Amino acid sequence: MIGSPDTGFAVTAAGAAAGLAFGSAYFAVMHRGVVLYCAGARAMTVGALMIGRLIAALGFFALVAHWGEVPLLGALGGFLIARTFAVRAARNRAA
């Protein structure tokens, strides 16, 4: 049934799961770019990774926006949770 509380939760959870998966990949690629940069990789390689990440993020959030505002908010929440995990992992590697 459209508009039931279960449907709202389901689409929010699906958006959050998609955002978490995409965010994990996004921050893994970001980490790879930092490692390459610190290893002295060419600026074009690191720049291409950065531009690719940004284009992928725009495409992902544009796609989720077509599903509606509730999945979009869920995807953003999942993406931010992935960011939290990535920051914690980076702090643990630095310590």
N, C-alpha and C positions, 0 to 999 in steps of 0.2 A: 504494500500500500504506500503510495507516495505521500510524503508529509508525516509519516509516523516517526516517532522518536528513534526506533530501531534503524530506519533508513538513514537518518541524519548521522547517527553514530557510525554506521557502516561506511558511509562515504568519507567521513572525517578520518576514520581509522585507515581506510584505503589510501587516502591522500597522505596521511602521516607515514604510512609504510613506504609509499613511493618516494616521499621526500627524504626519508631516512636512507633508503637505498641510493637515491641519486646523490644526496649529500655525502654519503660515505665514499662514493666514487669520485665526486668532485674534490673532496679534501685529500684523497689518496693521490690524485693527479697533481694537486697543489704541492703536496709533500715531495712528489717526484721532481717537480720543477725546482723546488728549493734545493734538493740534493744535487740535481744537475748543475744549478747555478753555482753552488758552493764547490763543486768539482771542477769548475772552470769551463763548462759547456758554452757553446756559441750562444750569443744573445738571441739570434734568430730562433734557435731551438726552444729556448725558455720562453721567448715571446710568443711563439706559435702555440705552445702549451697553454699560456695564459689566455690568449685570444680564443683558443678552442674551448677552454673551460667557460669563459664568459658567454660565448655563443651557445654552448650546450645548456647553460643555466637559463638563458633567455628562452630558448626553445622549450625546455622542460616546463618552466613556469607558464609560458604561453599556452602550452598544451593542457596543463592542469587547469588553467583559467577557463578553458572551454568547457570543462566539466562543471564549473560553478564556483561560487565563492567559498562554500564550506569545504570542498576538497582542496581548494587553493590554500586556505588557512591551515588545514591539516598538513599539507605538503610543506608549507613554510615552517610549521612547528617541527616536523620531522627533520627538515634541513637544519634547523637550529640545534636540534638534539645531536645530529651528526657532527655539527661544529663543536659542540661541547665535548664529545668523545675525542675529536681530533685534537683539540687544545690540550686535553688531559694526556693524551698519548704523547704529544710533543713535549709536554713538561716532564713526563716520566723518562723520555729519551734523553732530555737535557740534564736530568739530575744524576 
